[in-house]
């Protein structure tokens, strides 16, 4: 397994956000975490990338324990986190934002090659290379956030709510790109409230409810599960 999370618990002060969450991600997979607002999806990604410190449990990436390590060390180990809300540097150009994604890389040439690959994947970013990131549309900022993560050349890409605030057309485009990034060899752990899209693109999925794993299985099986359909896919017949 590329990633094994075992009995992971996280507290924010006295509030427990995650309760002994366990899951795995195999190399080459897209695994989705779905669930309602406040279920603990984003907290899970923050714990994996070192933004929050777990109170207990283990996180093993590529055979190495990473629980509690600082973010910069985890990033250097091949994990890129594209946060909810995009987090682009608004007063920097598209190009400068992408260059920031290469801070963990030692070779300038490799960073340049990675940026060129991002431009092939997202031609709109190439057209707007000199434009300030803050002036981009929401969809373009999401492309930039994903592109910046890819410049890091991660083994595992953590994507937090990539469809948030986007039009249905742009959501489809972003998810097409996610499938393409995965086909090119990047393993993806996807947190997404749009359960329908998240299950359509994933190999496997986990349903988080109030900080605990409530259901897990092949994404195609969960798409047919009556509880999932009723709670997350807008199917009242289940």
C-alpha positions, 0 to 999 in steps of 0.5 A: 500500500502506498498509504495506510492510515490506522486508528487516526484520531484528531482533536481541535481543543476539546472537540474530537474531529476524527475518531479512529479512522482507518483506510488505505490507498494503493499506488495508482488508485483514486480513492474518494472520501465523501461525507457531509460538511463537518464529517472530518474529510478536510481534517483527514487531509490536513493530518496527512499533510502535517497541517494538524497533528494527530492525537493518536493513530498511525500514518504510513506512506510508502513504508515510512511513518509520517504521523506528526511530521512537519508539513515541509518534510511530508511534502519532500516525501512525495505528498502534495496537498491542494487545499480547500479554497485553492489558496493561490498567491493572489498578488503573484503571477500564474507562473510564479505560483507554479514556481512556488510548487517547485520549492521541494525540488532540487533541480531548476530544470526539472521544475521547468519541465514540470511547469511545461507539463502543467501547461499542456494539461491546463492550456488556459494557465499557459495563456495566462502565465503572466496574469496575477492569480487573484484576477483569474476565475474560480475555475482557473484558480482551481486549475492553478492550485492543482497545477502548483501541486503537480509541479512538486511531482508528487507520488500522492496528490491530496485534493480537497473539494476541487469542485467547490463553487464551480459551474457544472461545466467547469466541474466536469472539466476539473474531474476530467483532468483529475482522471487524466492526472491519475492515468499519467501515474499520480495516486489521488486521495480526493475529498469531495462533497459532490459525491456523484462525481467523486464516486464516478472518478474513483476506484474505491471510496470511504464515507465519513460520518461525524469523524468515523468511517461509516461505509467503504467499498468499490466506488461502483458498489457505493454508487448503488448502495441505497444509504449512499444514494439517499444521503449523498446522491439525492435519491429519495427512492432508496 
